[in-house]
């Protein structure tokens, strides 16, 4: 039976202290402002002890989420390929008020409030990734570090943001020609990178990590991938011609640039290409029939070289592989997708290109 003692508390106010002593368990003491709260806690703990399900909450009550996040960043994050990105996400959570809560105080409402604060400044997919990370951090703390979560994993009780449908942007007719011209005008290796991305469906990071030693005749080895499984990518004639025209670097790298530099160069080239396209349209006119005077200026296509990202080239390349007649297993061997469901996200076939195959 628990013992309740009324004693002086902080600021001179009176508090209730509940003490539990039971054979086979360490003595427990906890202080409450109200007697009813002390009695409820004592009844719950004693019932769990009787059933043999009691787990001490002392450590989870004295450990904050911030402490767990820092330990996770030091012990778990370094082993991941996306360690740098994850550290940035952990730093963000550490700056949020949720980090100051103890594990025992962490519940669904606290996680929901964190989600809502993040939704004010971030996209749903990013917030969903925050919750995935937070869930795994708490899972490791509970299962491996024995920091008991009295309410279970609170992230499981929270509604996740609805992620919008994946992008299905494909190149428009004539857009590849204009894109490559813009990349050529920008200079550097970005034109060759775009061609290779369209021919191989390789990810930006995989392209940036290419070394000449990975090239084996008509096949390129990709030792490190997003899925963690190496693969060998067959090279088309066009891809081999691009690589054959590149200078050999002394350090062994094919490009010698970071992945984020590829994105920056691509975005600038696309912006320049759009400006050149609009200028060309403003200087051209639509000719009338029967030899009449030129008509109104040509209206630029609002979609041309707009909302185009480097990763869209992987989507385009994957779709082209299907249009060439390759089956899903063959395409997956080239692109590195592990499941058909993942592969379908990047596949958007043009009905016009399939007409001839239907007969």
C-alpha positions in Angstrom: 0.0 0.0 0.0 1.4 3.4 -0.9 2.1 6.1 1.7 0.9 9.6 1.1 2.7 12.4 3.0 1.9 16.1 2.8 5.0 18.3 2.9 6.2 21.8 2.1 6.9 22.4 -1.6 8.6 25.1 -3.7 7.5 28.6 -2.9 6.0 27.6 0.4 3.1 25.8 -1.1 2.0 22.3 0.2 2.4 19.2 -2.0 1.6 15.5 -1.7 4.4 12.9 -1.9 3.5 9.4 -2.8 5.9 6.6 -1.7 5.7 3.0 -2.8 7.7 0.1 -1.4 7.1 -3.4 -2.7 9.2 -6.5 -2.5 11.1 -7.1 -5.8 10.9 -3.5 -6.9 13.0 -0.4 -6.2 11.3 2.2 -3.9 9.5 4.8 -5.8 8.7 8.4 -4.8 6.8 11.1 -6.7 5.4 14.5 -5.7 2.0 15.9 -6.8 0.1 19.2 -6.3 -3.1 17.4 -5.6 -3.8 14.4 -3.4 -6.1 12.8 -6.0 -3.3 12.8 -8.5 -0.9 11.1 -6.0 -3.5 8.5 -5.2 -4.2 7.8 -8.9 -0.5 7.4 -9.7 0.0 5.1 -6.8 -2.9 2.9 -7.7 -1.7 2.6 -11.3 1.9 1.7 -10.4 0.8 -0.9 -7.7 -1.6 -2.5 -10.2 1.2 -2.8 -12.8 3.5 -4.3 -10.1 0.8 -6.9 -9.2 0.4 -7.9 -12.9 4.1 -8.0 -13.4 4.0 -5.4 -16.2 5.6 -2.5 -14.3 8.5 -0.7 -15.9 10.2 2.1 -14.1 9.5 5.5 -15.6 12.1 7.3 -13.5 14.6 7.5 -16.3 12.1 8.6 -19.0 10.8 11.2 -16.6 14.3 12.7 -16.1 15.4 12.4 -19.8 14.3 15.0 -22.3 13.8 14.5 -26.0 16.7 16.8 -26.7 19.1 14.5 -24.9 17.8 11.5 -26.8 18.1 13.4 -30.1 21.7 14.3 -29.4 22.5 10.7 -28.5 20.8 9.4 -31.7 22.8 12.0 -33.8 26.0 10.8 -32.2 25.4 7.0 -32.3 22.9 6.2 -35.1 23.0 9.0 -37.7 26.7 8.6 -38.7 26.1 5.1 -40.1 23.5 6.4 -42.6 24.3 7.5 -46.1 22.0 10.6 -45.6 23.8 11.5 -42.3 24.4 15.1 -43.3 20.7 15.7 -44.1 19.5 13.9 -41.0 21.8 16.0 -38.8 20.1 19.1 -40.2 16.7 17.7 -39.5 17.7 16.8 -35.9 19.0 20.3 -35.4 15.6 21.6 -36.5 13.7 19.5 -34.0 16.1 20.5 -31.3 15.1 24.1 -31.9 11.4 23.3 -31.5 9.7 23.5 -28.1 9.0 19.7 -28.2 12.7 19.0 -27.5 12.4 20.4 -24.0 9.7 17.8 -23.0 10.6 14.7 -21.0 10.0 11.3 -22.7 7.3 10.6 -20.0 5.5 13.9 -20.9 5.7 13.3 -24.7 2.2 12.3 -25.9 0.2 12.5 -29.1 -1.0 16.1 -28.5 2.6 17.3 -28.1 3.6 15.6 -31.4 0.5 17.0 -33.1 1.4 20.5 -32.0 4.9 19.9 -33.4 3.4 18.7 -36.7 1.2 21.8 -37.0 4.1 24.2 -36.3 6.1 22.5 -39.0 3.2 22.6 -41.5 3.2 26.4 -41.2 6.6 26.7 -42.9 7.3 23.4 -44.7 5.8 21.1 -47.3 3.7 18.1 -46.3 6.4 15.7 -47.5 9.1 17.3 -45.4 6.9 17.3 -42.3 6.1 13.6 -42.9 9.9 12.9 -43.0 10.2 14.8 -39.7 7.7 12.5 -38.1 9.3 9.4 -39.6 12.7 10.4 -38.0 11.1 11.3 -34.7 9.3 8.0 -34.6 12.5 6.1 -35.2 14.4 8.1 -32.6 11.8 7.2 -29.9 11.7 3.6 -31.1 15.5 3.3 -30.6 15.3 5.0 -27.2 12.6 2.5 -26.1 13.9 -0.7 -27.5 17.6 -0.3 -27.4 18.3 2.2 -24.7 15.5 1.0 -22.3 14.0 4.4 -21.9 10.4 3.4 -21.3 7.7 5.3 -23.2 4.7 5.0 -20.9 2.2 5.8 -23.6 3.9 3.9 -26.4 5.4 5.7 -29.4 3.4 8.9 -29.5 4.1 9.5 -33.2 1.9 6.5 -34.0 -1.1 8.3 -32.5 -0.7 11.3 -34.8 -2.3 11.9 -38.2 0.4 12.2 -40.9 0.2 15.0 -43.5 -1.3 14.0 -46.8 1.6 13.9 -49.3 0.7 15.2 -52.7 0.8 13.0 -55.8 4.4 12.5 -57.1 5.6 14.6 -60.0 5.1 13.3 -63.5 6.8 16.1 -65.4 8.0 14.9 -68.8 9.9 16.9 -71.5 7.6 18.6 -74.0 8.2 18.3 -77.8 11.3 20.3 -78.6 12.1 21.0 -75.0 15.1 18.7 -74.9 16.7 20.6 -77.8 16.2 23.9 -76.1 17.4 22.6 -72.8 20.6 21.2 -74.2 21.2 24.5 -76.1 20.8 26.4 -72.9 23.2 24.1 -71.0 25.7 24.4 -73.8 25.5 28.2 -73.5 25.9 28.0 -69.7 29.1 26.1 -70.1 30.8 23.5 -68.0 29.8 19.8 -67.8 26.1 20.4 -67.3 25.1 19.6 -70.9 26.9 16.2 -70.7 25.3 15.5 -67.3 21.9 16.2 -68.7 22.4 13.8 -71.7 23.8 11.1 -69.4 20.9 11.5 -67.0 18.4 11.1 -69.9 20.3 8.0 -71.2 20.9 6.2 -67.9 18.1 7.4 -65.5 20.8 7.8 -62.9 20.2 10.0 -59.8 22.0 13.3 -59.3 24.2 11.9 -56.5 25.1 8.8 -58.5 26.2 11.0 -61.4 28.3 13.3 -59.1 30.0 10.2 -57.6 31.1 8.7 -60.9 34.8 7.7 -61.3 36.6 6.5 -64.4 37.5 3.3 -62.7 33.7 2.5 -62.6 33.6 2.4 -66.4 33.8 -1.1 -67.8 33.4 -1.0 -71.5 29.7 -0.5 -72.2 28.7 -0.8 -68.6 29.0 1.7 -65.7 29.2 0.4 -62.1 27.3 2.4 -59.4 28.8 1.1 -56.1 26.8 3.4 -53.8 23.1 4.0 -54.4 20.1 5.4 -52.5 18.8 1.9 -51.8 22.2 0.7 -50.6 22.6 -1.9 -53.3 25.2 -1.5 -56.0 24.1 -1.9 -59.6 25.6 -1.9 -63.2 24.1 0.4 -65.7 24.3 -0.4 -69.4 25.4 2.5 -71.5 23.7 3.5 -74.8 25.7 4.6 -77.8 24.8 8.2 -77.0 26.0 7.9 -73.4 29.3 6.3 -74.5 29.9 9.1 -76.9 29.4 11.7 -74.2 31.9 9.9 -71.9 34.4 9.4 -74.7 34.4 13.2 -75.3 35.2 14.1 -71.7 38.7 15.0 -70.6 40.3 12.7 -68.0 40.9 14.2 -64.6 44.0 13.3 -62.7 42.1 12.7 -59.5 40.0 10.0 -61.1 36.6 11.7 -60.8 34.5 12.0 -64.0 33.1 15.4 -63.1 34.7 16.7 -59.9 31.6 18.6 -58.7 29.1 18.1 -55.9 25.5 17.1 -56.3 24.2 20.4 -55.2 26.4 22.2 -57.8 24.7 20.1 -60.5 21.3 21.4 -59.3 22.5 25.0 -59.3 23.9 24.8 -62.8 20.8 23.1 -64.1 18.4 25.6 -62.6 20.4 28.5 -64.0 20.6 26.9 -67.5 16.8 26.3 -67.5 16.2 29.9 -66.5 18.4 31.2 -69.3 16.8 28.8 -71.7 13.3 30.1 -70.9 14.5 33.7 -71.4 16.0 32.9 -74.8 12.8 31.1 -75.7 10.6 34.0 -74.8 12.9 36.4 -76.7 12.8 34.2 -79.8 9.0 34.1 -79.6 8.7 37.9 -79.3 10.8 38.3 -82.5 8.8 35.9 -84.5 5.3 36.2 -86.0 2.7 33.9 -87.4 2.4 34.4 -91.2 -1.1 34.6 -92.7 -2.2 32.6 -95.7 -2.2 33.8 -99.3 0.8 36.0 -98.9 -0.8 38.5 -96.5 1.3 40.5 -94.0 2.7 38.7 -90.9 0.2 38.3 -88.1 0.5 38.5 -84.4 3.7 37.6 -82.5 4.2 33.9 -81.6 2.8 33.2 -78.1 5.3 31.2 -76.0 4.2 28.0 -74.5 3.8 28.7 -70.8 5.0 25.2 -69.9 8.3 25.3 -72.0 11.3 25.2 -69.6 9.1 25.9 -66.6 8.8 23.9 -63.4 11.6 21.6 -64.6 13.9 20.0 -62.1 17.0 17.8 -62.6 15.3 14.8 -61.0 12.6 15.1 -63.7 15.2 13.8 -66.1 15.2 10.5 -64.2 11.4 10.3 -64.7 11.8 11.1 -68.4 14.5 8.5 -68.8 12.6 5.8 -67.0 9.5 6.4 -69.1 11.6 6.3 -72.3 12.9 2.9 -71.3 9.4 1.5 -71.1 8.5 3.1 -74.4 11.4 1.3 -76.0 9.8 -2.0 -75.0 11.7 -3.0 -71.9 9.8 -4.9 -69.3 9.6 -3.8 -65.7 12.4 -6.1 -64.5 14.7 -4.8 -67.2 13.9 -1.2 -66.4 14.4 -1.8 -62.6 17.8 -3.4 -63.3 18.9 -0.1 -65.0 17.2 2.4 -62.7 17.7 0.6 -59.4 14.1 0.7 -58.2 13.5 -2.1 -55.7 9.8 -2.5 -56.2 7.3 -2.1 -59.0 5.3 0.3 -56.9 8.2 2.6 -56.7 8.9 2.2 -60.4 5.4 3.2 -61.3 5.9 6.6 -59.6 8.5 7.6 -62.2 6.6 6.1 -65.2 4.3 8.3 -67.2 3.9 6.9 -70.8 2.6 9.0 -73.6 -0.4 7.4 -75.2 0.7 8.8 -78.6 4.0 6.8 -78.4 2.1 3.6 -77.7 -0.2 3.7 -80.7 2.1 2.0 -83.1 2.8 -0.9 -80.6 -1.0 -1.5 -80.4 -1.3 -1.9 -84.2 
